[in-house]
Amino acid sequence: MTQYLVAIHHPDDYDPSIAEDEAMHRDIDVLNDEMVAAGIRVFVGGLHPASSAKSLRAQPDGGVSVTDGPYLKTKEHVGGFWVLEAADLDEALAWGRKAAIACRAPVEVREFHPPV
């Protein structure tokens, strides 16, 4: 089976205390239970806001610089994700659709490269 990333995107100003309610949490719990029952969930995790990120960049002198904030300056960032093992992209997209509904947010589905 192939592994897929199902990533939830939030706007920069996302505030869970405003955007999330009991119904949303219940829908996500139901989705997680369904994924576990189907045997496809490998890992799930929520992320702190992008503003708490640290970005690291390799420097020409061999050092690494560390700066505050996300690497990309965009209006949306990954807020959480699942790693799923699915038979194919169609199955992963079906789970992605459920995630978009449960999380009430845009979702990105991407295949992982096979391990070497």
C-alpha positions as CSV (number, residue, x, y, z in Angstrom):
1,M,0.0,0.0,0.0
2,T,1.1,3.5,-0.7
3,Q,1.3,6.2,1.9
4,Y,-0.4,9.6,1.4
5,L,-0.3,12.9,3.3
6,V,-3.7,14.4,3.9
7,A,-3.0,18.0,5.0
8,I,-5.5,20.5,6.5
9,H,-4.8,24.1,5.6
10,H,-5.7,27.0,7.8
11,P,-5.5,30.8,7.2
12,D,-2.7,32.7,9.0
13,D,-5.2,34.2,11.4
14,Y,-6.8,30.9,12.3
15,D,-8.0,30.9,15.9
16,P,-9.3,27.4,17.0
17,S,-11.2,29.0,19.9
18,I,-13.4,30.8,17.3
19,A,-13.3,28.4,14.3
20,E,-13.8,25.1,16.1
21,D,-16.8,24.0,18.0
22,E,-18.1,20.7,19.6
23,A,-19.7,19.5,16.4
24,M,-16.4,19.9,14.5
25,H,-14.4,18.1,17.1
26,R,-17.0,15.3,17.1
27,D,-16.9,15.0,13.3
28,I,-13.1,14.8,13.4
29,D,-13.2,12.1,16.2
30,V,-15.7,10.1,14.1
31,L,-13.4,10.4,11.1
32,N,-10.4,9.3,13.1
33,D,-12.4,6.3,14.4
34,E,-13.4,5.4,10.9
35,M,-9.8,5.6,9.6
36,V,-8.6,3.3,12.5
37,A,-11.4,0.8,11.8
38,A,-10.5,0.8,8.1
39,G,-6.9,0.1,9.0
40,I,-5.5,3.0,6.9
41,R,-4.4,5.6,9.5
42,V,-0.6,5.5,10.1
43,F,-0.3,8.8,12.0
44,V,-2.3,11.9,12.8
45,G,-1.2,15.3,14.2
46,G,-2.2,18.8,14.7
47,L,0.2,21.7,14.5
48,H,0.7,24.9,16.4
49,P,0.2,28.1,14.4
50,A,2.7,28.9,11.6
51,S,3.7,31.9,13.6
52,S,5.4,29.6,16.1
53,A,7.5,27.9,13.4
54,K,11.3,28.2,13.0
55,S,12.8,28.2,9.6
56,L,16.3,26.8,9.0
57,R,18.4,27.5,5.9
58,A,21.8,26.0,4.9
59,Q,24.4,28.8,4.4
60,P,27.3,28.8,1.9
61,D,29.8,28.6,4.8
62,G,28.3,25.3,5.9
63,G,26.4,26.8,8.8
64,V,22.6,27.0,9.2
65,S,20.6,30.1,9.9
66,V,17.5,29.9,12.1
67,T,14.8,32.5,11.8
68,D,11.3,33.0,13.4
69,G,8.2,32.2,11.4
70,P,7.3,29.9,8.6
71,Y,9.6,29.3,5.6
72,L,7.0,30.4,3.1
73,K,5.2,33.7,3.3
74,T,1.7,32.6,2.3
75,K,-1.9,33.3,3.5
76,E,-2.5,29.6,4.5
77,H,-0.4,27.0,6.3
78,V,-0.7,23.4,7.3
79,G,-2.7,23.2,10.5
80,G,-2.7,19.4,10.9
81,F,-2.4,16.2,8.9
82,W,-2.9,12.5,8.6
83,V,-0.6,9.9,7.1
84,L,-2.7,7.2,5.5
85,E,-1.9,3.9,3.8
86,A,-4.3,3.6,0.9
87,A,-4.6,1.3,-2.1
88,D,-4.4,4.2,-4.6
89,L,-4.9,7.9,-5.1
90,D,-8.7,7.5,-5.5
91,E,-9.0,5.9,-2.0
92,A,-6.8,8.6,-0.5
93,L,-8.9,11.3,-2.2
94,A,-12.1,9.7,-0.7
95,W,-10.6,10.1,2.8
96,G,-9.4,13.6,1.9
97,R,-13.0,14.6,1.0
98,K,-14.2,13.3,4.4
99,A,-11.4,15.3,6.1
100,A,-12.4,18.5,4.2
101,I,-15.9,18.1,5.5
102,A,-15.0,17.2,9.1
103,C,-12.4,19.9,9.4
104,R,-14.3,22.5,7.5
105,A,-11.1,23.5,5.7
106,P,-9.2,23.0,2.5
107,V,-7.3,19.7,2.2
108,E,-4.3,18.7,0.2
109,V,-3.6,15.0,-0.6
110,R,-0.1,14.0,-1.7
111,E,1.6,10.7,-2.2
112,F,4.9,10.0,-0.4
113,H,7.9,8.7,-2.3
114,P,8.4,5.1,-1.7
115,P,11.1,4.3,0.9
116,V,14.6,3.6,-0.5
